[in-house]
Amino acid sequence: MYPTSVRRSARPNLTGFDPKAFAAAAGDRRGDPWARREAWRYNGPFSRVKRFRGSFPGLGIATVAFTAYCAYEYFFL
């Protein structure tokens, strides 16, 4: 922290909406009726890793082919 900086408190919200109070009033999500229906989105073939892997089809093959091309060009041309 710099000695010339000034610490200020957060400005009050002009609308009077308090996000912390809203989150506290919402409670926990244990009683979510849609939790079971949403679970399939995050398990099995739709997990985060598999979705990321499927975002770039052919990237692995293209990387190997480009590396082989660069090596061939460097050593033989």
C-alpha positions in Angstrom: 0.0 0.0 0.0 1.3 3.4 -0.9 1.5 6.1 1.8 -0.3 8.6 -0.5 -3.3 6.3 -1.2 -6.5 7.0 0.6 -8.7 4.2 1.8 -12.4 4.8 1.3 -15.4 2.8 2.3 -17.7 1.4 -0.3 -20.3 3.7 -1.7 -23.9 3.0 -0.7 -26.1 1.6 -3.4 -28.4 4.3 -4.7 -31.3 1.9 -5.2 -31.2 0.6 -1.7 -30.6 -3.0 -2.9 -28.3 -5.0 -0.7 -26.9 -8.1 -2.4 -25.6 -9.6 0.8 -29.0 -9.3 2.4 -30.6 -10.8 -0.7 -28.2 -13.8 -0.6 -28.8 -14.3 3.1 -32.6 -14.3 2.5 -32.4 -16.8 -0.3 -30.9 -19.4 2.0 -29.3 -22.6 0.9 -30.0 -24.6 -2.3 -30.9 -27.8 -0.6 -34.5 -27.5 -1.5 -33.9 -26.8 -5.2 -36.6 -28.8 -7.1 -34.5 -28.6 -10.3 -31.2 -29.9 -8.9 -31.9 -33.5 -10.0 -32.8 -32.4 -13.5 -29.7 -30.2 -13.8 -27.2 -32.8 -12.5 -26.7 -34.4 -16.0 -25.1 -31.3 -17.2 -22.1 -31.7 -15.0 -21.6 -35.5 -15.0 -20.4 -38.1 -17.5 -20.0 -37.0 -21.1 -20.9 -33.4 -20.3 -18.3 -32.8 -17.6 -16.2 -29.6 -17.8 -13.1 -31.5 -19.0 -14.9 -33.3 -21.7 -16.6 -30.2 -22.9 -13.3 -28.4 -23.1 -11.7 -31.3 -24.9 -14.5 -31.4 -27.5 -14.1 -27.6 -28.1 -11.0 -28.1 -30.3 -11.5 -31.2 -32.5 -8.4 -32.1 -34.4 -6.1 -29.8 -32.4 -3.9 -32.7 -31.3 -3.5 -34.1 -34.8 -2.8 -30.7 -36.2 -0.1 -30.0 -33.6 1.7 -33.2 -34.3 1.5 -32.7 -38.1 2.8 -29.1 -37.8 5.7 -30.2 -35.6 6.6 -33.0 -38.0 6.5 -30.5 -40.9 8.7 -28.0 -39.1 11.2 -30.8 -38.1 11.3 -32.0 -41.8 11.8 -28.5 -43.1 14.6 -27.8 -40.5 16.6 -31.0 -41.1 16.0 -31.7 -44.8 15.5 -28.4 -46.6 
